[in-house]
Amino acid sequence: LGVLQRSFLFASRNSIKERARLRLRECDVGDKFSRLPLPKASVLLPLMVRAGKLHLLLTVRSMQLRRSPGEVCFPGGKSEAIDKDEIDTALREAKEEVGLQPENVEVVCRLVPGIDKMNHLVTPVVGFIEDTFQAIPNPGEVSHVFVVPLEYFVKPLNYKTLPYKTSSGYSSRMHCFTYDDDEHKMSFKIWGLTAHFAVFLALVIFGKRPTFEVDYDLDNLISSSENNFMNLYASLYERKKSNL
């Protein structure tokens, strides 16, 4: 590449990142939900710019794992006593699972959390990583690492929706994406909380309507996502009380 071309690529990569950063910072929830009395977990949503487009790094859980073996997820896991906050948890887990050094992640924000099947409060932490990052998967935890263009989560080629009810009776829709990855010559199924976080991230950054239905008021994305979360949390809390 010529010097001009290189500097142009660098400039356009930086402007893509800068636009994304600005939108993400508007949606940063900080530790707003950290005090909720649920066990804590975090995931890292690692963004990179490749060929002029934002991409998201995902992993496939090892078949040796007891819980959700072979499922696509983000690097992450349960909070441990040594973690200062959700960001610490996400960075520590990403290092353990794929060899991503914490100092190589530019953390941008925390988004509205979700609640997983085990009723953990899962906080998505968004950070930029270099597109040159070479994952070193920990075979006990991760079988594959792959990247998907972020835009796939608003304009998918292969998508279906599954209606579902949480154990607490809260009904919602579950996004289910199938992504054909040329690099690995494999298809990956991305669904559940992982798809939920990826869709929300794409909606925040691109600010455009997806080609499928979502449970948000797209004109008030932040407040409607917080309301959805608090309704989900309230339904869980009600069930806990009725079980006492």
C-alpha positions in Angstrom: 0.0 0.0 0.0 1.2 3.5 -0.8 1.7 6.0 2.0 -1.4 8.0 1.0 -3.6 4.9 0.9 -2.3 3.8 4.2 -3.0 7.1 5.9 -6.5 7.2 4.3 -7.2 3.7 5.7 -6.0 4.8 9.1 -8.2 7.9 8.9 -11.3 6.1 7.8 -10.8 3.4 10.5 -10.5 6.1 13.1 -13.6 7.9 11.9 -15.6 4.6 12.0 -14.4 4.0 15.5 -15.0 7.6 16.6 -18.7 7.6 15.3 -19.2 4.3 17.2 -17.6 5.6 20.3 -19.8 8.7 20.4 -23.0 6.6 20.0 -21.9 4.1 22.6 -21.0 6.7 25.2 -24.5 8.0 25.0 -25.7 4.6 26.0 -23.2 3.9 28.8 -25.1 2.7 31.9 -22.0 2.7 34.1 -22.8 0.9 37.4 -26.5 1.9 37.4 -27.7 -1.8 37.6 -24.7 -3.1 39.6 -26.6 -3.0 42.9 -29.4 -5.4 41.9 -29.3 -8.4 44.2 -28.5 -11.1 41.6 -25.3 -13.0 41.1 -23.1 -11.1 38.6 -21.5 -12.1 35.3 -20.0 -10.1 32.5 -19.3 -10.5 28.8 -16.9 -8.6 26.5 -18.3 -7.4 23.2 -15.0 -7.0 21.2 -15.4 -4.7 18.2 -12.8 -4.3 15.5 -12.6 -2.5 12.1 -11.9 -4.8 9.2 -12.0 -3.8 5.6 -13.7 -0.5 6.5 -16.5 -2.2 8.6 -17.2 -2.9 12.2 -16.9 -6.5 13.1 -17.7 -8.4 16.4 -15.6 -11.2 17.8 -17.5 -14.3 19.1 -16.5 -17.6 20.5 -17.9 -21.2 20.5 -18.0 -22.9 23.9 -16.0 -26.0 24.2 -17.9 -29.3 24.0 -16.2 -30.3 27.3 -18.2 -27.7 29.2 -21.1 -28.8 31.4 -23.2 -25.7 30.6 -24.3 -24.9 27.0 -21.5 -26.8 25.3 -21.0 -25.9 21.6 -23.0 -22.6 21.9 -21.9 -19.3 20.5 -21.2 -16.7 23.0 -19.0 -13.7 23.9 -15.9 -14.1 26.0 -17.1 -13.8 29.6 -18.2 -15.4 32.8 -19.0 -15.1 36.4 -17.7 -12.3 38.6 -15.0 -13.3 41.1 -13.9 -11.7 44.4 -10.8 -10.2 42.8 -12.8 -8.3 40.2 -13.3 -4.6 41.0 -16.3 -4.3 38.7 -18.0 -5.7 35.6 -15.3 -4.4 33.3 -12.7 -6.3 35.3 -14.7 -9.5 35.1 -15.1 -9.2 31.3 -11.4 -8.4 30.7 -10.2 -11.2 33.0 -12.4 -13.8 31.3 -11.4 -12.6 27.8 -7.8 -13.1 28.7 -8.5 -16.6 30.1 -10.6 -17.7 27.2 -9.0 -16.3 24.1 -5.6 -14.8 25.3 -6.8 -11.2 24.8 -4.6 -8.9 27.0 -6.6 -6.4 29.0 -4.2 -3.6 28.0 -5.1 -4.3 24.3 -8.8 -3.5 24.9 -10.1 0.1 24.7 -13.2 -0.2 26.9 -15.9 2.2 25.7 -19.0 1.5 27.8 -21.3 -0.9 29.7 -24.7 -1.5 28.1 -28.1 -2.4 29.7 -27.6 -5.9 31.3 -29.5 -9.1 30.6 -30.5 -12.0 32.8 -29.3 -15.5 31.8 -30.9 -18.9 32.3 -29.2 -19.2 35.6 -30.6 -15.8 36.7 -27.2 -14.1 36.6 -27.2 -10.4 35.9 -25.0 -10.3 32.8 -23.4 -7.0 31.9 -22.2 -6.4 28.4 -18.9 -4.5 28.3 -18.1 -3.0 24.9 -14.5 -2.5 23.8 -12.3 -2.0 20.7 -9.6 -4.4 19.8 -7.1 -4.4 17.0 -8.1 -6.2 13.8 -4.7 -7.9 13.9 -5.6 -9.7 17.2 -4.8 -13.4 17.0 -6.9 -15.4 19.4 -5.3 -18.2 21.4 -8.4 -20.2 22.4 -8.2 -22.0 25.7 -9.3 -25.5 24.5 -11.0 -26.3 27.8 -13.4 -23.4 27.3 -13.4 -22.3 23.7 -13.4 -24.4 20.5 -13.6 -21.7 17.9 -13.2 -17.9 17.6 -14.7 -16.0 14.6 -15.8 -12.5 13.6 -19.1 -11.3 12.1 -19.8 -8.0 10.5 -21.8 -6.0 13.1 -24.3 -5.0 10.3 -25.3 -8.7 10.1 -27.2 -8.1 13.3 -29.5 -5.6 11.7 -29.5 -6.9 8.1 -29.1 -10.7 8.4 -29.2 -13.1 5.5 -30.4 -16.0 7.6 -32.7 -15.1 10.5 -35.6 -16.5 12.4 -37.4 -15.4 15.6 -38.5 -17.8 18.3 -41.2 -16.7 20.8 -40.2 -17.6 24.3 -41.2 -17.2 27.9 -38.8 -16.8 30.7 -39.2 -19.2 33.7 -40.8 -16.2 35.5 -43.5 -15.9 32.8 -42.1 -12.9 31.0 -42.7 -13.3 27.2 -40.4 -12.0 24.6 -38.9 -12.9 21.3 -35.6 -14.7 20.8 -33.4 -13.7 17.9 -31.8 -16.6 16.0 -29.1 -15.9 13.4 -27.3 -18.3 11.2 -24.0 -17.0 10.0 -22.0 -18.7 7.2 -18.3 -18.0 7.9 -16.1 -18.2 4.8 -12.9 -18.1 6.8 -13.8 -21.3 8.8 -16.1 -22.8 6.1 -18.6 -23.2 8.9 -22.1 -22.1 9.9 -22.6 -20.6 13.3 -25.9 -20.3 15.1 -26.1 -17.2 17.2 -29.1 -16.9 19.5 -30.3 -16.2 23.0 -28.6 -13.6 25.2 -25.6 -13.4 22.8 -27.9 -12.5 19.9 -29.8 -10.1 22.1 -26.6 -8.1 23.0 -25.3 -8.2 19.4 -28.6 -6.8 18.1 -28.8 -4.0 20.7 -25.1 -3.1 20.0 -25.9 -2.9 16.3 -29.0 -0.8 16.9 -27.1 1.7 19.1 -24.2 2.1 16.6 -26.0 2.2 13.3 -29.2 3.9 14.5 -31.3 2.3 11.7 -34.2 0.0 11.6 -33.4 -3.7 11.4 -35.0 -5.9 8.8 -36.8 -7.8 11.5 -39.0 -6.9 14.5 -37.5 -5.9 17.8 -39.0 -5.3 21.3 -37.7 -1.7 21.4 -39.1 1.7 20.7 -36.5 2.6 18.2 -37.1 6.3 18.7 -36.3 5.9 22.4 -33.9 3.0 22.3 -32.1 3.6 25.6 -35.2 4.2 27.8 -37.1 1.4 26.1 -34.2 -1.1 26.6 -33.9 -0.1 30.3 -37.7 -0.4 30.7 -37.7 -3.9 29.1 -34.9 -4.9 31.4 -36.6 -3.6 34.5 -39.8 -5.5 33.5 -37.9 -8.7 33.1 -36.2 -8.1 36.4 -39.5 -7.3 38.1 -41.1 -10.5 36.8 -38.1 -12.5 38.2 -38.4 -10.7 41.5 -42.2 -11.4 41.7 -41.6 -15.1 41.1 -38.9 -15.2 43.8 -41.3 -13.6 46.3 -44.1 -16.0 45.4 -41.8 -19.0 45.9 -40.9 -17.9 49.4 
